[in-house]
C-alpha cells in the first residue's frame, strides 16, 4: 500500500473492512462503496474518503479521475483517514473498547441474575 496513492474498494458486502483500516493507517485516499458497514463506521464521505453508490460505475470513474488530477485533495483525504485510524481504530483504543464492552456485559448479566 505504501506504493499506492489511492485505494479503490467498490465492495458489495463487508463487515469491518480490514483493507480500509490498513489503507487509512497508511494515509491513502480511499474510494469505497457507500454500503452501511463502511459508510456508518469507517469513512465519512468527503472527509476520510469518497463514497460511491454500489451500482455507481460512473461515480467511481469520476472519483478516481478527481483524485488522480487533484493531489492536494488526495493527500488531505489520506491525512484525515490516517488521523481517524490512529484516534479511533488503533489497537490500544480497540482493546479498551472491547474490555469496556465485556465489563458492561458482565455487570449487566450479574444484575439480571439477581432479579
C-alpha positions in Angstrom: 0.0 0.0 0.0 2.9 2.4 0.6 3.5 2.5 -3.2 -0.1 3.4 -3.9 -1.8 6.8 -3.8 -5.5 5.7 -3.9 -7.4 2.6 -2.7 -10.5 1.9 -4.7 -12.7 -0.6 -2.8 -16.1 -1.0 -4.5 -17.3 -3.8 -2.4 -20.9 -5.0 -2.2 -20.5 -6.7 1.2 -18.3 -6.0 4.1 -18.1 -6.3 7.9 -15.5 -4.0 9.4 -13.2 -3.8 6.4 -9.6 -4.5 7.3 -8.3 -3.4 4.0 -9.9 0.0 4.5 -8.4 0.2 8.0 -5.0 -0.7 6.6 -5.3 1.9 3.9 -6.4 4.5 6.4 -3.4 3.8 8.6 -1.0 4.3 5.7 -2.6 7.6 4.7 -4.2 6.5 1.4 -7.0 8.4 -0.1 -9.9 5.9 -0.3 -12.8 5.4 -2.6 -15.3 2.9 -1.3 -18.9 1.7 -1.7 -21.4 3.6 0.4 -22.7 0.3 2.0 -23.7 0.7 5.6 -20.7 -1.2 7.0 -18.3 1.3 5.5 -20.4 4.5 5.5 -21.6 4.1 9.1 -18.4 3.1 10.7 -15.3 3.8 8.7 -15.4 6.5 6.1 -17.1 9.9 6.3 -17.8 10.9 2.8 -15.6 13.8 1.7 -13.6 13.7 4.9 -11.6 10.5 5.1 -12.5 9.3 1.6 -15.1 9.3 -1.1 -18.1 7.0 -1.0 -19.9 5.9 -4.2 -23.1 4.1 -4.7 -22.9 0.3 -5.1 -24.0 0.5 -8.8 -22.2 3.8 -9.4 -19.6 2.8 -12.0 -19.6 6.4 -13.4 -19.3 7.7 -9.8 -16.3 5.5 -9.3 -14.7 6.7 -12.5 -15.4 10.3 -11.6 -14.0 9.9 -8.1 -10.8 8.2 -9.4 -10.4 10.9 -12.1 -10.8 13.6 -9.4 -8.3 12.2 -7.0 -5.8 11.5 -9.8 -6.0 15.1 -11.0 -6.1 16.7 -7.6 -3.1 15.7 -5.5 -4.0 18.2 -2.7 -7.4 16.6 -2.2 -5.9 13.1 -2.4 -3.3 14.0 0.3 -5.8 15.8 2.5 -8.2 12.7 2.4 -5.2 10.5 3.3 -4.2 12.7 6.2 -7.7 12.7 7.6 -8.0 8.9 7.1 -4.7 8.3 8.9 -5.8 10.6 11.8 -9.1 8.8 12.2 -7.3 5.4 12.1 -4.9 6.4 14.8 -7.5 8.0 17.0 -10.4 5.6 16.6 -9.1 2.3 15.4 -5.6 1.8 17.0 -5.0 -1.5 18.8 -4.9 0.3 22.1 -8.3 2.0 21.6 -10.0 -1.1 20.2 -8.7 -3.1 23.2 -10.1 -0.6 25.6 -13.5 -0.7 23.9 -13.6 -4.5 24.0 -12.6 -4.5 27.7 -15.4 -2.0 28.5 -17.9 -4.0 26.4 -17.0 -7.2 28.3 -17.2 -5.4 31.7 -20.6 -3.9 30.8 -21.8 -7.3 29.7 -20.6 -9.0 32.8 -22.2 -6.4 35.1 -25.5 -6.5 33.2 -25.6 -10.3 33.4 -24.9 -10.2 37.2 -27.7 -7.7 37.7 -30.0 -9.7 35.6 -29.4 -12.9 37.6 -30.0 -11.1 40.9 -33.6 -10.4 39.9 
